[in-house]
């Protein structure tokens, strides 16, 4: 379950960053970066 969450967060993050760059919009890119940070924190946490 944890791996599915991480994969989903990373995929959404990549899409958000790409949409932010293509559309020259800052909020989607920042959201994507935030999702990457959240997924790294989930990965490091021992559940």
Secondary structure, DSSP 8 states (H G I E B T S, - for coil): -HHHHHHHHHHHHHHHHHHHHHTT-HHHHHHHHHHHHHHHHHHHS--
